[in-house]
Amino acid sequence: MASNTETERLEKAIAPREAYSLKPILDELTRTYSGDPLFLVELKEFIDTFSGEDMAIIYLRYYGFDIEEISRELGKSRRRIEQRIKKIKEESYIWIG
């Protein structure tokens, strides 16, 4: 059984997925995209594979937050944010590239 501290940590780890939803961004893309509709379906499925932390990072970067601001917002080290951004880019390149 998880301690109160562990439970709080898990709740914080889960929260970003809901708090930083990419759904509005994807909905706007769906309305304006005129290419292959299968691409959008695959893009949505790909984005669903990201963790809550990664979703929060993508969301905040999309809205212009810099690494330092994201670090403060999520309570993570700057290095952690840089590592996650690098990993997200690598995974995105593999998927798109």
Contacts in CASP RR format, 6 or more apart in sequence:
PFRMAT RR
TARGET T0000
AUTHOR 0000-0000-0000
METHOD contacts of the structure
MODEL  1
MASNTETERLEKAIAPREAYSLKPILDELTRTYSGDPLFLVELKEFIDTF
SGEDMAIIYLRYYGFDIEEISRELGKSRRRIEQRIKKIKEESYIWIG
2 10 0 8 1.000
13 52 0 8 1.000
13 53 0 8 1.000
14 52 0 8 1.000
16 52 0 8 1.000
16 53 0 8 1.000
16 55 0 8 1.000
16 56 0 8 1.000
16 74 0 8 1.000
17 51 0 8 1.000
17 52 0 8 1.000
17 55 0 8 1.000
17 56 0 8 1.000
19 56 0 8 1.000
20 52 0 8 1.000
20 55 0 8 1.000
20 56 0 8 1.000
20 58 0 8 1.000
20 59 0 8 1.000
20 60 0 8 1.000
21 55 0 8 1.000
21 59 0 8 1.000
22 47 0 8 1.000
22 55 0 8 1.000
22 58 0 8 1.000
22 59 0 8 1.000
22 62 0 8 1.000
25 59 0 8 1.000
25 62 0 8 1.000
26 40 0 8 1.000
26 43 0 8 1.000
26 44 0 8 1.000
26 47 0 8 1.000
29 40 0 8 1.000
29 43 0 8 1.000
30 40 0 8 1.000
33 39 0 8 1.000
33 40 0 8 1.000
46 95 0 8 1.000
47 55 0 8 1.000
47 58 0 8 1.000
50 58 0 8 1.000
50 88 0 8 1.000
53 74 0 8 1.000
53 76 0 8 1.000
53 84 0 8 1.000
54 84 0 8 1.000
54 87 0 8 1.000
54 88 0 8 1.000
56 70 0 8 1.000
56 73 0 8 1.000
56 74 0 8 1.000
57 70 0 8 1.000
57 74 0 8 1.000
57 81 0 8 1.000
57 84 0 8 1.000
57 85 0 8 1.000
57 88 0 8 1.000
58 88 0 8 1.000
60 69 0 8 1.000
60 70 0 8 1.000
60 73 0 8 1.000
60 74 0 8 1.000
61 70 0 8 1.000
61 85 0 8 1.000
65 73 0 8 1.000
67 78 0 8 1.000
67 81 0 8 1.000
67 82 0 8 1.000
67 85 0 8 1.000
68 78 0 8 1.000
70 76 0 8 1.000
70 81 0 8 1.000
71 77 0 8 1.000
71 78 0 8 1.000
71 80 0 8 1.000
71 81 0 8 1.000
74 81 0 8 1.000
END
